[in-house]
Amino acid sequence: MELRVKRITGILFSLAILAGLMLTALAQPAYAEPGNNQQYVERGWNGSKVVESTKTAIDVAWMTDGHTQMHNGWWYTRDVNVTINYRVSVDAGATANIILMDGVTMTFADGINVPESSTLNIYCQQGGSGELHCIADTNDNAAIGADNEAGACGTINIYGGKITADASQYGTEAAGIGGGDGGSGGTVNVYGGEVNAIGSECGAGIGGGDDDGWNTRAGKVRIYGGTVNATGGYYGAGIGGGEGAGGAVDVKIYGGTVKATGGAGGAGIGGGIDGANGDANVEIFDGNVTAQGGSNATGIGGGENGGSVNLTMKWGNIVARGSGSAPAIGANNGYEGGTVTFDGALVQMYPGSGARAVYAENINLNKGYQSVAYRHSENEAMTYARVNGKQHADNRIYPLSEDNMQLVEVKNCHHESFTCYPVIWFGP
């Protein structure tokens, strides 16, 4: 009997050790599973459009709840939805690749940390129905990006899938995608998919977190395709700077559909509130772009209390709306600087009350754009030319027609000497 009891006790002890080892394994990051290969869609920019191909990832690791690290290599979740209840960090210097499986939702309840030296690539499968939900925790961290006061975000490449990065539910002072509190925005590239990025208070939707005395930057954003909805938190830009973030956001949009909405005091695309140290640099090559400024902020340009933009609009359809007393496009709140170039895009501008449609040190009209016209009556427009950054009336009145209204339309306008109707920028 005594021997039997000892034997049972030994078995139970062994089982306890085994259970402990299993729990420990679950709490650690998985490594690549040999022979586990998964297909994914690779997208890239060929200089004129987004191109794609289907590829196969080799030895993909299975991610489950309990993981806290992602190493170099490939990650996915099997054909069931999964929630990871810890904040997961990409290893410093590593490149981690997530495949969003069709029909499966992967949720990171405390978000993903992407340090400055690291890269996170997010892929989908052919159906594009896989979802990634990242929610920022309560520690001033970005939903996808840098941790609180940890420096700049690394590189985030989104190739497809349905991605939600929400820093507004629990977090503060951080971007949806980009910098944490006191962190710069890093580099964000979007090639496809559906991206919804929501900043917390003082953070951008995509870009920088709250400056907080850390000399943050808004970072670099490239959008080649897909659908992007970026909403700034209170005081943050939709795409650009968080509260007080200095330096220039560097944005280039090559295609896709983009809607950028600033929080209170934040530009749609450009600076957050008090972000006057450095022009935003924005180029729009194509696509459908809507930029809505928050209270007293521009659609594209400066946030409340200053800031300007160097903006070139080459093609595509653009809607820019200023709020409060801010212009639709350009420098804000008396801040001097910036160059705005109209170079072929169809642009609608809605300035704030009593504001100019465009306010910048220099305005360039290229290609078909020859002049600026304040609408003088219901059927006539008075034209103005720009010379060395100054506006000069040429005292000519043109009849309005479809030919000279087709390029750019501004719904409100302001002029010192007369009350005017909507403004038209037009070509020959």
N, C-alpha and C positions, 0 to 999 in steps of 0.2 A: 504493500500500500504506500509506504513512504517513497519508494522508487517511482511509483506511478504519479504521485503528487509532484515530485521534483520534475518528472518529465513534462507534465501539463504546465507547471510553472515555467519551465524553460521555453515551451512552445509559445505561451502567452507573452513572455518577455521578447522572444524573437519577433512575434507579430507586432508588438509595440514599437520595436526598433524599425521594422519595415514600414509601419504606418508613419512614423516620424520622418523617415527618409522620403516617403512619398509626398508628405506635406512640404518638406524642404524643397523637393524638386519642383513642386507646383509654384513655390514662391520665388523660383529662380527663372531667369530667361531661358527659353528653349534654344537649342542649337539646331543647325540644319539637319533635316531628316534625309538621310541618303536615299535616293531614288524617288523622293516626293517632288515631282515636277508639275508645274502649273502654268497655264497659258495666261498671257496678259497682252494689253494693247500698248504699243510704244507710239508716242506722237512726237513730232518735231517740226521745226520751221525750216522750209527749204529756200527762204528768201522772198517768197511771194505768197505762200499759203501753208496751212498746216497739213502735213502728210502723216499717215499712220500705217503700221504694220503689226501683225500678230506674232508674238515671240513666245518662247518657253523659258521659264526660270527653272534652274536646276537646284535640287536639294533645298526645298523651301521649308522654313521652320514654322511650326504650329504655335500660334500665340493664344494663351488662355489667361484667365484671371489669375493674378498673383505675379505676373511679370512686371519687372521694374526697369529693365534695360533692353535696348535693341543694339545688337552688334552689327558688324558688316554682314551683309547678306540679305536674304529674302524672307518675308514674313506674310502670313495670311491667317485667316481663321476658317475652320472647316465649315461645312454647309449647315451651320447653325449660328444664330445670332450670339454674340458674346459681349460681355461688359467687363472691362479691365478696371478695377476699383482703385488702382494705384496710379500715381503720376509716373509715366514711362519716359525714360531719357534715352536718346540716341547717344551711344558712346562718343566721347571726344575724338574727333578725327575720323569717325566712321561714316559710312554711307549705308543707310538702312532703306530697304525697299519694301513697301507694303502693297500687296495685291488685294483689291476689294473684289471679293467673289460675287458674281451675279446673284441677286436675291438675298444677300446676307448683309447684316448691319453690324459693324464693329464700333463699339462705344468705348471711349476713354473717359471715364468719369472725372478724372483729374487732369486731363489733357496730356500733351506730348511736349517734352523739352527737347529743343534742337539747339545745342550749343553753337557758338560762333564758328568752330572748326568743323562742324558736322553737316551732313546733307541728309535730308529726308525726301525720298521719291514716293509719290502716291500714284498707283496705277489702277486701272479697272480691267475687267474682262470685256469680251466683245459686246455683250448686252448693255454695258454701262450702268447697270442697276445696283451695283454694290454701293453701300453707304458707309461713311465714316463720320461719327459724331464725336467731337472733342469739346469738353466743357472745362473751362478754367477753374482751378480750385480757389481757395480763399487766401492764397499766399501771394497775391499780386503777380501771378505768373500769366503768360499768354496762354490761350487755349492751344495753339500750335506755335511754338517758338521759344523765346528766351524765358528763363526764370527771373524772378525778382532780383534786381541789382546784380545780374550775372553777366553784364555786357551785352553785346549785340546778338541777335538771332543769327543762326547759320543760314544755309540755303534750303529752300523748300520748293520742290518742283511738283506741280499737280498736272497729271497727264489725263485724268478722267475720273469718273465716278461722281457720287453725290456727297459733297463734303460740307459739313457744318462746323464752324469753329466759333464758339460762343464764350466770350469772356464776361458777359454781362450778368449771368445768373448769380454767381457767387463771388467772382473776382472783382478787383478794383485796380485802376491805374495801369492796365495792360491792354495790349492789342488783341483782337481776335486771332489774327495771324501776324506774327512779328515780334516786337519787343515786349518784355515785361516791364514792370515799374523800374524806371531809370535805365531802360534798355533800348537800343536802336533796332530798326526794323529788319536789318539783314537783307537777303535777296529772296524774292518770291517770284516764281515763274509759273504762269498758268497756260497750258496748251489745250485744255479741253475739260469737259465735265461741267458740273454745276457747283459753284462755290458760294457759300453764304458765310460771311465773316462779320462778326459783331464785336465791337470793342467794349470794354468796360469803361466806367467813369474815368476820364482823362486819357483814354487810349484810343487809337485809331482802329477802324475796322481791319484794314491791312496797312501795316506800317509801324510807327513807333509807339512806345508806351509813354507814360508821364515822364517829363524831363527830370523833375525831382532833384535838380542840381547836379545831374550826372552828365550834362552836355550830350544828350541823346540826338540821334539823327533818325529821319523818317525811313531811310533805306531805299532800296531799288526794287521796283515792281515792273514786270514785263507780262503783258497779257496778249497772247497770240490767238486764242480762240476760246470757245466755251461761253458760259454765262457766269458772270461775277456780280454778286450783290454784296457791297461792302458798306457797313453802317458804323459810323464812329460813335463812341460813347460820349457822354456829356463832356464837352470841351475838346473832343478829338475829331480829326478829319475822317471822312469815309475812307479815302486812300491817301495816306500821307502822314502828317505828324500828330503826335499826342499833345497834351497841354504843354506849352512852353518849349516844345522840341525845336532846337535850332537846326542849322544846316538845311540842305535842300533835299526834298523828296525827288527821286529820279524815276519818272513814270513814262513808259512807252507802251502804247496800245496799237497792236497791229491788226486786230480783228476781234470778232466775238461781240457779245452784248454785255455792256458794263453799266451798272447803276451804282453810283457812289453818293452816299448821303452823309453829310456832316452832322455831328451832334451839336448842341448849343455852342456857338462860337467857333465851330470847326468848318472848314471848307469842304465841299464835296470831294474835290481832288486838290490837295495842296497842304496848307498849314493848319495846325490846330490853333486854339486860342493862344494869344501871346507868342506865337511862333514867328517873330519878325526877323530872326537872324538867319538870313539866307533865302534866296529866291527858290521857289519850286521850279523844277525843270520837267516839262511835260511835252511829249510829242504824240500826236494822234495820227496814225497813218491810215487807218480804216476802222470800220466797225460802227456799232450803234452805242453811243456814249451819252448817258444822262448824269449830270453832276448837280446836286442840290446842296447849297450851303445851309448850315444851321443858322441860328439867329445872329444877325449882323456879320455874316460871313459870305464869301463869294462862292459861286458854283465851282469855278476853277481859279485858284489863286490863293489869296491871303485869308487867314482866319481873322476873327475879331481881334482888334488891337494890333493890326499890322501884318505885313507880309505881302509878297508879290509873286509873279510867275513869269518865267520864260516859256512861252507856249507857242507851238506850231501845229496847225490843223491842216493836214494835207488832203485827207479824203474822208469819206464816211458821213454819218449823220450825228450831229452833236447838239445836245440841249444843255444849256448852262443857266442855272437860276441862282441869283443872289438873294439874300434875305435881309430884312431890316433896311438899313441904309447902304448896303454893300452893292458894288457892281456885280454884274453877271460873271465877268472875267477880269482878272488883273489884280492890281495892287489894292489894298484895303486900308481904310481908316487913315488916309493921308500919307500912307507909306509910299515913298518914291521908289521907282525902279521897275525893271521888267520889260520884256519885249513880247508883243503878241503878233503872230504872223498868220494871216488868213491865206491859205495856199491851195484852195480847191474844195474844202469840205463844205457841206451844207450845215449851217449853224443857226440855231435859234437861241436868242439871248433874252433873258427876263431879269432885268436888274431890280434891286430893291427900290423902295420908295424914294424918289428924288435923286437916284443914283444914275451914273452913266452906265451904258451897256458895257463898255470896255474902258478901263483906266490903267494906263501903262505909260512908261517913259517913251516908248516907241511902239507904233502900230504899223505893221507892214502889210500891204495888200498886193499879193502876187497873183499871177495867172489872170483869171477873169475879173478879179477885184480891182476896180479902178478908183473908187471913191466911196465916201461915206455920205449917206443921204438922210437928213432929218425929214420926216414926212411933214410937209408944210400945210397940206390940206388933204381932204379925202382923196383927191385925184392927182396931187402933184407932190414932188419931193424936191427939197433944196439940197444941193450937194456940197460937200466939204472935202478938201484934199488934205493929206498928211504930208508935211514937209519937215524933215529933221525933228520929228517928234512933236511938232506943233500943228495945231489945226487952223486952216485958213479957208474962209468962205470964197467960193468962186462966183457967187451971185447968179448962178444959173438955176433955172427951175425946169425940171423934166416931167413930162407926163408919166404916170405910173402905168405899167403894163406887165403882162406875164413875163416878158423878156427881161425886164430889169428888177423883178422881184424874186426871181427863182433861186438866188444863191443864199442869201442870209436875211433872216427876218428878225427884228427885235420888237418885242411887244410893248415896251415902255421906253420913254426917253425923257431927257431933261436938257434944257438949253437956257442960257442966261437971258437971252433977249426975247424969247417968245415961247408960248405954250405950244408944244408940238405933239403930233400924233406918233404912232409907232415908227421906229427907225428902220430904214432899209439899207443894207449894203448890197451893191449890185454891180454887175459887169457891163459889157458893151450893150 
